[in-house]
Every structure is written in C-alpha cells, then in structure tokens.
Amino acid sequence: MNDIKGYCEPRFGAVHEALAGLLAKEDVGASAAVYLDGEPVVDLWGGYADADRSAGWERSTLTCVNSTTKNLTALCALILADRGLLDLSAPVAAYWPEFAAAGKEGVLVRHVLSHTAGLPDLPGLQAVEDLYDWERVTAGLAAQSPAWEPGTAAGYHALTFGFLVGEIVRRITGRGLGEFFAREVSGPLGADFHIGLPAEHDHRVAPLIAPPSLTDEYAASAPPGPDGARREGAGVAVRVRDVNSPAWRRARIPAVNGFGNARSVALVQSVLANRGTAGGVRLLSPRGCEPAWQEVFSGEDRVLGTPMSWTAGFGKFGNTFGWGGWGGSLVVSDPDARMTVAYVMNQMIDRDRQEDDRGMEIVLAAYAGLH
C-alpha cells in the first residue's frame, strides 16, 4: 500500500515521485511537505504507521522527530529576541542568574543557540528517566563548568540545547518551552506539532522503527549520525524504546521530543524562510528572522567530528538552514527562495551502517519544482 495521499502542485511532481520511491524501498510510513511563500505547495503522506504494516499512515499521524525539534525550539528564542525580551548578545546569566557559576558568566545567549557554549554533555545523569526531571537537569547545567572557552569552539549540544534554551525562555516568560510554543507558535499557525505530547494524541503516534537488523535497544550513537554523540562522560544513551514510551511523550526535552509530521514541521519553519509570516499569520519581523541564517560559528564541531557552520539555532548549509533528527527526519529552509522542505518518517536508518539520503532526496526534488 504505497498509495500517496495528499496534495501536490503539478510543478512539484518530483516530490511525489521521490516519496513514492522511498516508500517502495526503505520507508514504512512517511510524509513530505513543501511551503513556498508561507503557503503549502506539497503536503503528501503514505505507507504505514506501524512495523507490522497493519495501520495506514494518515493525514493526522504524528511521530517523534528527535533533533528536528531543535529548529522549532530555536524559533521560540528568536521570537522573544524579536519582541525585545531576549538579547542574543547578552549573558545567559542576565536571565538565569544561577547560570553564572563555574566560569560561565561570559556565556552568551548566542553561544547556547550555536552549540558553542561548551556544555554538550550531562555528566552525572545515567538513566533516561533523569531527563524527565527539568529542575535537576537545569540545576546541573547551571553548576557545570564549560568544556572549552565559550564561543571559541563548537560541539553539538544534542540534549542540553533544549534545556538551556528552554530555561532561558522559562525565566523570561514564566512558561515552559512546550507551553510557550503551543501558545505563541503552533496555536496561531494551526500547526499540529507538540513539544511534549499530551495523552489525548497518543492514538495518532506512529512509533519509530529501529533500523533494519537492529532492535529497539538501538541507541543514539557517535558520529557520523546527525544526532546525539555518545562519548565517555556524555551521560544518557537514548534508545528507540525510550523514544516510543509514554513517559518520553509527556516529558519536557525540547531538544528532541517534538511530535509532528512533515506538514507541521514545514509550516512552522516556513515562518523564518518567509520573513516572519506563514499562512497570513505574522510571528516575527523580517529582521527578526535573519539570525536563523547568519553564521555564528564555522569550523570543526568537536562532537560531530565534522566541519559545521552554526547560526543562532540552526545548521547552515550554503544558502540554506535547518537540521535533522536521529533516524532520518529533516527540515531545510531557503530564505532566498522563501521555501521550506520537510521529511518525517517512522523507519529509522543507522548512518553508521548505511547512507541516509532520504530527506535530501525530497529536498532536491523540491528544488526541481522551482525551475
């Protein structure tokens, strides 16, 4: 049952073909979406929501997008900056006084957003359940010494990114990141994306499926994967079975536990590609979008082990910005073309064992529609 459902403007037919090709090969269930000028031009889905292929992937199907969540978490910070409530060049401690401990008084907000704060790890945390205790994690980060002089080097903050950004947002607004996102972003846009998932949506969730030949004990691993590097002292290893648990859905882990589909991911990020608006709703000013694609750091990423360019919250790739999640999800925005492309699936691929070009296939197919 690889029938593709949804909507696709004729000139973007290559996206339909690409998604059909993926579902005929690796994918079990997946969705792809393209927004142009803040409006949907592609919204497609197909395949199955479960490994047994007994339930179809529906328009309303959601799945955990892992680190693709970071894009949407970063947007919350940029909205506060645009409103004049957050200064990206200010010390984090200006908003979170306890954070100044252990030599971190010079850590700036933009260091946190660009993975240059020197806090990529969560030492002392052993079990995934430890991640569910917001106060414990943020207190630990406030007490921690940076692993390098902030701003001088980058190292992907796989899990800590969401706690750091989220606590800054909480200190300013009094709301958790997930609540702020729901009120200020997904609510106004009508985007079906959730950072932390309420129980009433559980029936719509397509569980992630471990890579072929692996079990749900498969854990976020070392590079070259796009997600949490696993090193000595790095702390918690997150497994597929953790991500598929009800406890993970309810938790507040804004770096990684967003639930949505390609439509909702693309809709939200299209705000930045389209100078602050999508679907006629303005969330921030045109100038407020610019930090999403303005380079903050370029060089070797100490955690990912590869050259990276980081902006205030996003990976920068040529003229585009965005980021992907462990297992394969991806969102990419092109501010010159005012285009955003997203791909969300349930079948994970282990990039240590095989290439995973699925998301890029969708992105390249979308570009074919611009010509």
Disulfide bonds with the S-S distance in Angstrom:
none
